[in-house]
Amino acid sequence: MATKRYRITLTVEVEDDHVAYDDPEWIADAAWGALSNEYGLVCTYDRFESLPSKID
């Protein structure tokens, strides 16, 4: 069976009272869970990057 691999970048804005505010892995786990459990896609994640609070 032929396969393709895609890399997708998500940018997520998190308010300071959300559990994910200091836990980027929480966000990655949520995205991984949705793609894996809801859509049956095999996916992995790595490399967390903090961005400036304001994006132009």
PASEBA-1860 file (N, C-alpha, C; in nm, 3 decimals):
! residues 56
1> MATKRYRI> 0.084/-0.117/0.000/0.000/0.000/0.000/0.089/0.125/0.000 ~ 0.061/0.217/-0.087/0.137/0.342/-0.095/0.096/0.435/0.018 ~ 0.191/0.509/0.071/0.162/0.608/0.175/0.225/0.741/0.138 ~ 0.175/0.845/0.198/0.233/0.979/0.188/0.253/1.030/0.329 ~ 0.347/1.118/0.345/0.373/1.178/0.475/0.361/1.330/0.462 ~ 0.292/1.392/0.556/0.272/1.536/0.557/0.321/1.593/0.690 ~ 0.374/1.713/0.686/0.407/1.786/0.808/0.319/1.910/0.811 ~ 0.251/1.929/0.922/0.158/2.041/0.937/0.199/2.119/1.062
9> TLTVEVED> 0.205/2.249/1.050/0.238/2.333/1.164/0.110/2.393/1.219 ~ 0.087/2.376/1.350/-0.026/2.437/1.418/0.024/2.552/1.502 ~ -0.045/2.662/1.500/-0.017/2.772/1.590/-0.139/2.786/1.680 ~ -0.118/2.773/1.809/-0.228/2.772/1.906/-0.208/2.885/2.005 ~ -0.310/2.965/2.025/-0.306/3.072/2.124/-0.377/3.023/2.249 ~ -0.310/3.032/2.363/-0.362/2.976/2.488/-0.371/3.086/2.593 ~ -0.488/3.102/2.652/-0.505/3.200/2.759/-0.442/3.150/2.888 ~ -0.402/3.242/2.974/-0.326/3.206/3.093/-0.401/3.122/3.196
17> DHVAYDDP> -0.533/3.110/3.185/-0.607/3.027/3.278/-0.637/2.887/3.224 ~ -0.583/2.854/3.107/-0.604/2.722/3.046/-0.493/2.627/3.090 ~ -0.528/2.501/3.108/-0.430/2.400/3.153/-0.309/2.392/3.060 ~ -0.326/2.423/2.933/-0.217/2.412/2.836/-0.125/2.533/2.834 ~ -0.154/2.635/2.915/-0.074/2.758/2.912/0.075/2.731/2.932 ~ 0.109/2.648/3.024/0.250/2.614/3.050/0.282/2.470/3.010 ~ 0.198/2.411/2.925/0.215/2.270/2.891/0.187/2.246/2.742 ~ 0.283/2.281/2.654/0.259/2.263/2.511/0.235/2.117/2.473
25> EWIADAAW> 0.286/2.024/2.553/0.262/1.884/2.522/0.114/1.849/2.535 ~ 0.042/1.917/2.621/-0.102/1.897/2.636/-0.171/1.927/2.502 ~ -0.130/2.036/2.439/-0.187/2.073/2.309/-0.153/1.968/2.204 ~ -0.027/1.927/2.202/0.016/1.825/2.105/-0.059/1.694/2.127 ~ -0.078/1.655/2.254/-0.154/1.533/2.283/-0.298/1.544/2.236 ~ -0.358/1.660/2.254/-0.496/1.680/2.210/-0.507/1.668/2.058 ~ -0.414/1.729/1.986/-0.415/1.719/1.839/-0.386/1.577/1.795 ~ -0.289/1.512/1.858/-0.256/1.374/1.825/-0.377/1.284/1.849
33> GALSNEYG> -0.444/1.302/1.962/-0.560/1.220/1.994/-0.671/1.235/1.894 ~ -0.699/1.358/1.853/-0.804/1.381/1.754/-0.770/1.315/1.621 ~ -0.648/1.333/1.574/-0.609/1.274/1.446/-0.603/1.122/1.452 ~ -0.553/1.070/1.563/-0.537/0.925/1.576/-0.670/0.856/1.606 ~ -0.741/0.903/1.707/-0.861/0.835/1.752/-0.984/0.866/1.668 ~ -0.999/0.990/1.626/-1.117/1.028/1.548/-1.104/0.994/1.400 ~ -0.982/1.008/1.347/-0.963/0.994/1.203/-0.876/0.875/1.164 ~ -0.821/0.804/1.260/-0.743/0.684/1.231/-0.611/0.710/1.160
41> LVCTYDRF> -0.553/0.828/1.181/-0.426/0.862/1.117/-0.310/0.835/1.212 ~ -0.204/0.778/1.160/-0.083/0.756/1.239/-0.004/0.886/1.238 ~ 0.024/0.941/1.355/0.097/1.068/1.359/0.189/1.072/1.480 ~ 0.288/1.158/1.471/0.383/1.180/1.580/0.400/1.330/1.596 ~ 0.461/1.370/1.705/0.493/1.511/1.723/0.624/1.526/1.799 ~ 0.689/1.640/1.777/0.809/1.675/1.850/0.836/1.824/1.832 ~ 0.939/1.873/1.891/0.985/2.012/1.878/0.879/2.116/1.911 ~ 0.872/2.153/2.035/0.782/2.259/2.075/0.855/2.392/2.062
49> ESLPSKID> 0.784/2.494/2.019/0.844/2.626/2.000/0.753/2.731/2.060 ~ 0.806/2.814/2.146/0.730/2.924/2.202/0.742/3.044/2.109 ~ 0.630/3.108/2.080/0.626/3.225/1.991/0.589/3.348/2.071 ~ 0.613/3.466/2.016/0.569/3.588/2.083/0.417/3.586/2.104 ~ 0.371/3.649/2.209/0.227/3.648/2.241/0.144/3.714/2.132 ~ 0.197/3.816/2.071/0.121/3.886/1.967/0.178/3.851/1.831 ~ 0.091/3.800/1.744/0.132/3.767/1.608/0.070/3.868/1.513 ~ 0.151/3.933/1.432/0.102/4.032/1.337/0.046/3.968/1.214
END
